[in-house]
Amino acid sequence: MEMYVPLSIWPKESYPNYCDGPLYVVGRKAVRSLLENTSKHRPFHFEDVFFTGIVAESAGVRRMNWSESMILTDQSYYRAREECGRVENSVVVAVHSLPSSVLMRTGYEEAVNFKCSFSE
């Protein structure tokens, strides 16, 4: 996706690698580093690029692509595919842009009733 920014704000040809999306999983140390480095940079109106790209790069915060670990709302997809380790691979639930309270309730019920299959 191309996002125009004047050269006076971002003089480089491209943005650093950044995370694009509604959810970031960020540890406490990384949050601290991001906050400590935010004031070193000129504010930027694309928050994904700013926080997870520009600031993260200067703070030395490593970014990871978790797209293969996402669980979709289609139960037949994730119930057949997702395996959860007993400790190291716990499930993280995130909700984004639910347009109605009915969908919010449905999402909550699916999360509460989610059952992992353990690989031995």
C-alpha positions in Angstrom: 0.0 0.0 0.0 1.4 3.4 -1.0 1.0 6.3 1.4 2.2 9.7 0.3 4.2 11.7 2.7 6.0 15.0 1.7 9.8 14.8 1.6 9.9 17.5 4.3 8.4 14.9 6.7 10.0 11.7 5.5 13.0 12.3 3.2 13.8 8.6 2.5 12.6 6.6 -0.5 10.9 4.0 1.6 9.7 3.3 5.1 11.5 0.8 7.4 9.8 -2.6 7.8 6.7 -2.1 9.9 3.7 -4.0 11.2 0.4 -3.2 9.5 -2.9 -4.1 11.2 -5.2 -3.9 14.0 -3.2 -5.8 16.6 0.4 -5.9 17.8 1.7 -8.2 20.5 4.3 -6.2 22.4 6.3 -7.1 25.5 6.9 -4.8 28.4 10.6 -4.1 27.6 9.7 -3.3 24.0 7.0 -0.9 25.1 9.4 0.8 27.4 12.0 1.1 24.5 9.3 2.4 22.1 8.1 5.1 24.6 11.7 6.2 25.4 12.5 6.6 21.7 9.2 8.2 20.5 10.2 11.7 21.4 13.4 11.4 19.3 11.3 11.4 16.1 9.0 13.9 14.4 5.4 12.9 14.7 4.1 10.9 11.8 0.5 10.5 10.8 0.7 6.8 9.9 0.9 5.2 13.3 1.8 1.8 12.0 4.8 3.1 10.2 5.7 5.5 13.0 5.6 3.2 16.0 6.3 -0.2 14.6 8.7 1.0 11.9 10.5 4.2 12.5 10.5 4.2 16.3 10.9 0.4 16.6 13.9 0.4 14.3 15.7 3.2 16.2 14.9 1.5 19.5 16.2 -1.9 18.3 12.8 -3.6 18.8 12.6 -6.8 16.8 9.4 -7.3 14.7 8.0 -10.7 13.8 5.5 -11.8 11.3 2.8 -13.8 13.0 0.4 -14.0 10.1 0.6 -17.8 10.0 -0.4 -17.9 13.7 -3.7 -16.0 13.3 -7.0 -17.8 14.0 -9.9 -16.8 11.7 -13.5 -16.7 12.9 -14.4 -19.7 10.6 -14.5 -22.5 13.2 -14.0 -25.2 10.6 -10.7 -23.5 9.7 -9.1 -23.1 13.1 -10.6 -26.0 15.0 -9.1 -28.4 12.4 -5.8 -26.6 12.1 -4.7 -25.0 15.4 -2.6 -26.9 17.9 -1.7 -25.4 21.2 1.3 -26.4 23.2 0.8 -27.0 26.9 2.8 -23.9 28.1 4.9 -22.3 25.4 2.2 -21.7 22.7 -0.8 -20.2 24.6 -3.6 -18.8 22.6 -4.0 -15.0 22.3 -7.4 -13.6 21.4 -7.9 -10.2 19.7 -11.1 -8.6 18.5 -11.3 -5.9 15.9 -14.1 -3.9 14.3 -17.2 -5.8 15.4 -20.1 -3.8 14.1 -22.7 -5.0 16.5 -23.2 -6.2 20.0 -24.5 -9.6 18.7 -21.2 -10.2 16.8 -19.3 -9.1 19.9 -21.2 -11.7 22.0 -20.7 -14.4 19.4 -17.0 -13.6 19.3 -16.8 -13.8 23.1 -18.6 -17.1 23.2 -16.3 -18.6 20.6 -13.2 -17.4 22.5 -14.5 -18.8 25.8 -15.4 -22.1 24.3 -12.2 -22.5 22.2 -10.6 -25.9 22.8 -7.0 -26.6 22.0 -5.7 -29.8 20.6 -2.4 -30.8 22.2 0.4 -32.3 20.1 2.4 -34.9 22.0 
